[in-house]
Amino acid sequence: MRGVFIAFGCVALVSGCAGGAGTTTSTSGSLPIKGGGKLLALKVPATTSISVNALTGLSQHNVDSVDGVTPTDQTSPGGVGFTVTGTADPAPAPFITNGAIVNASAAGALAGGTVLNGMTDAKGSVYFENGNFGDPQVETADAGVSTVGVYNPPGGAQQIVLTDATTIRYREGAAGSGSAVFGVGIIGNATTTMPAGQTITYRAFHEGGEAAYDNGTGVKNMYLSGDPTIVANLGTGKVTGGLANAKLQRWNGTANVDLAPTIATLDLDGTITGNTYAGTATFKDAGGADVGTQNSEMIGGFYGADAKNTALVFQSTGTMPIDGANSTYFLQGTMGGAK
């Protein structure tokens, strides 16, 4: 996995985003970059603050605690659009690699009217590694973005490199505002001519976004793990796969605790339309039944010549058996895959 986890979601920093048409004017591996796309996002009660990075001297956006797990606002189905430009920074801060000046703005608000502020003239880095599309890491006092387009699987397996897309985690929320918006999204060079009739099994990775639950004793963070696969059947127009051996876990200070033993898999069910797809990402038990009451959305797309890459994001809210109770939760995640 590449880079520093600065934030959680999707500012579309280069071309295209799953679930929406994006321009494809970026040149992989270099600045400037330009594009638009979409993200899934939700707003929850949170405590936020500002600090200064001791190495770069730049302001950082901190979510000190998530204080509620029931969203007060979230994106409408299909997500919200973003437009972003990144140009070379003539005077980058110390320890900044491939310094860029980034501007990002939303094409719309969340369903309940929350307006995303995005970024204006933000200083950050864009990492280019082993032919990947480019992974921006950008932070301001009110927002941040972290991306993963290169992944090192455990056990020394071959590195997964997305040459034409990257997955994004985003957050924003002014200090003292009492809330934060978390988002997940994708950027990339959308496939212009889809191959016909193939079934493509991608080498895939999963990167978690923000996730938290409340079992009646207060809000706690959690994370999702599992064995990822993404399968696109271009003949039937379906995307399947997800996470086998899925686990919702929490570190208790000495060990990882399995919070939801009834969960066996996270199953993707997407319908392909052109070079994008949409559907659900649902937790299932060993018998294939839904676990608890889940409201989930998944959007994704194909990137590069002959659908060389795919990437998707998902967002889920509801109630499930977590940590000994029927807990309220929210969870976001990203997945990427290469042929």
N, C-alpha and C positions, 0 to 999 in steps of 0.2 A: 504494500500500500504506500502511496506517495504522500509524504508531506505532513504538515502540522494540522491538527484538527482545531481550526479557529472558530468555526461556526457550523451550522447545520443544514444548508439547503440550497435554494436555487435562485441565484441571480444568473441569468443567461449571459455569459460573458463572451461567447462567440456565437457561431452560426447555429440557428435552429434549436428547437427543444421538442421533446416528445409531446405529441398531442396537438401540435400546431405547425403550420408552415413557417420555416425560418429561411432567411437568406443563407447563401453558402459562399460568402465572400472572403472568409478567413483563409489564410495560408497556414497549414499545420506547421508548427514549430517556430513561428515568428510573430512579431508584432508589426503593424497594428492588427487588431481583431475587431469584428463587428458582427452583431446578429441580434436575433430575437427568439423568443420561445415562450414556454409556460412553466408554472410550478403549481404544486399542491401545497396549501398552507393552512394553518389554523392559529388562532389566538387564544392564549390561556393566561390566567392570573400568574404573575411572576414578579420577583424582585430583581431589578437590574441596576447595574452601576457601570462606571467608567474607570479604567486604569490606564497606565502608560507602559508599553512594552520596554523593558530595560535595555534591550539590544537595539531596537530600531528607533526608539523615541516616539513612536506613533501611538495614538490613542487606541484603546481596545474596548470592545463592548462585552460586558460580562452579564450572564444570567446567574445570579447568586443562588437562586432557588426557584423551582417551579412550585407555585402555591395552590394550584387547582388543576384538575385533569379533565373537567368538562369544558369544551371550547365555548368561548363567548362569541366567536365568529369563525368562519372558515370559508374556503373557496367554494364556489358553485361547481357542479360537475364539469369536468374538463379543465379545471384550473384557471389560472389568471395569467395574462400575457406579460412579458417583460421585454424591454429593449435595452441593450447594453453596448457600449463602445469601450475599447481599451487601446490606448496609444502609449508609445514608449515614454517613460519618465526621464527627462533630461537630467534630473537631479535626484536620483533615488536615495532613500534613507539607508543608513548602514544595515548590512546583512540582508538587503533585499536583492533577490535574484531575478533577472529579466524584469526590472522595475517597470510598472505600468501605471498610468493614470486612468481610472475606471469611472464611468458614469453609467448609472442604471436607473430605469424608471418603469413603473408598472403601467400596463395598458388599461387596467381597471381595478376596482376595489374587491375586497372579499364580499361574500354574499350579504353580510349585514352592514356593509358600508365602510368597513375599516380600510383606509387608504394606506398602501405601502409606500414608505418614503424613499426606499432604494438608496442609492449612493450618488454623491456628487463630488467629482475630482478626488476620488479616494486613491491613496497610494498603496500599492501591493506588489506581490510577486506573481509571475506566471511560470510554472515549471514545465519544461519540455524534456521528456525522457524516453529513450529507445523508440522514437518515432511516434509517440503518443500525440493526441490532438492538442494537448496543453492543459495544465491544471492550475487555475488561478487560486491564490490565497490572499484575500483582501479583507481589511478590517477598518472600521471607523468607530467613532464614539457611540454611534447608535445602531450599527449593523455589522454583520460579518458574513463571509462566504468561504466555504471549504469545499474542495473538489477531489475526486478520486477517479483517475482514468488509467492508472497503472496499479496492478495488484500482484503481490507476491504470495501465492498460496502456501499454506503450511506444509512442512515435510519436504521442501525443496523442489516442488513441482514447477513446471515451466511458468514463467511470469505471464500474466494476462495483460496485454496492452491494447487499449482502445485507441486505434489510429484516427478515428473519425468522430469520437464523442467523448464526453466525460460526465460523470454523475456529480451532483451538487447538493450541498446542504447549506441552508441559509437561516439567519435569524435577525430580528431587529426589535427595537423597543427602547425608547428614551429612558435614561436613568430617572428613577422615581415615578415612572408612569404607572406602575402597578401591573403591567402586562408585558408579554412578549409574543411575537409572531415567529413561528417556526415553519420552515418550508423545505421541500425536496424537489429537485428537478433535474433536467438533462439539457446539455447543449451539444451541438455537433453538426456535421455536414450530412443532411438528410439524403437518403438513397433516392436517386432520381428515376431509375428504372429498376423495378423490383423483378428478381428472378421468378419464373413461373413454375408452380407445381412442386417445388422442392420441400423437403423436410430438413430443417437446419437445427442441429443440436449445438448450442454455443458453449464454449468453456466460460463459465460464469463466476462472478463474485458477488457478494452481498456486503453492503456497508450500511450500518444502522444510522438512522436519524435520531431525533429526540423521542424518548418514550418514558412514560411515567404512569403510575397507578396509585389508587387510594383504596386500601382494604378496610377503611374505617378507623385507622390509627394514624392517619396523616399521609401526605404525598411522598412517594419514594420513586427514585429513578430505577429503570430496569433496562436491559438490553436483550436483543434477539440474536441468536446464533443458529447455525444449521449448515447443511450441505447443499449449495446452490446448483440449480440447473435452469436453463431456459431453452425451450423447444418451440420453434416456429414451424407450423405446418402450413406452407403457402398454398397447398391444394385445398385444404378445408377452411383456410382462413382463421386458424386458431393459434393462440400462444398459450402454452402450458408450462409446467415445471414449478419452480418455487424453491422451497427449502425442505429437504428431507431431514429427519432427526432434529426438528426445530425445537428450540428451548427458549423460554423467557427466563432470564437469570438476573441475579443481583449479587454483587460482591458484599459479603457480610464482615469483611475485615480480615478473614483468614481463608475463605474458600468461596467458590461460585455456588450459589444456591439455586436449584431448579424451582422456580416459583409456580409453575403450572404443569404438573406431571401429566395431565390429561392431553396436552398438546403433543401431536406427533409430527405434523407437517404444516407448512404454509403453502397453500395451493394457489397457483395463478390460473385465471380463467379469462383470457382476453380474446377479443374479436378484431381481426385485422381489417383496416380500411386504408387502402393505398399503402403508404409507407409508415403508418402509425397504427397503434392498437389501443384498446381500452377495455376495462373490465374490472375484476375484483382480485384481491389477494386475501384468502380466507384461511384462518386457523382451523385445522381438522384434527379429530382424535384418531386413534388407531383403527377404528371402524369406518372412517371416512365421513363422520358426522361433524357438523359445525360445532365449535366449542363456544358456549355462551351466546350472547347477542352482539353481533359485529356489524358495524356500518363501515364498509371498506370501499376504496376506490384505487384503481391502478391505471396509469397511463404509460405508454412507451412508444418507441419508434425504432426504425432501422436506419443505419448510417453507413456511408461509404458505398463504393461500387459493389453491386451484387449483394447488398445487405451484409456486408462484411462484419459490421458491429450491430449490436442491439443494446438498448438501455431502457430501464423503466424505473418508475417511482411508485410508492404506494403509501396510503394514509388510512388509518383504521381507528375508530373510536367505539365505545360501547361498554359492556360489562362481561367479564369472564371470571372463572375460578382462578384467582391469582393470590398467592401467599395466604392460603387458608380461608379465603372469603370470596364472595361474589363481588369482585372489585370493579370499580369504574376505571377506565384506562384511556390513553391515547398513545398511538405509535406511528412512526414514520420510518421509511427505509428506502434504499436504492439498490438496484442491481444492474450490472453491466456484463456483456458477453462478447467474445470474439470467436470467429470461426476457427 
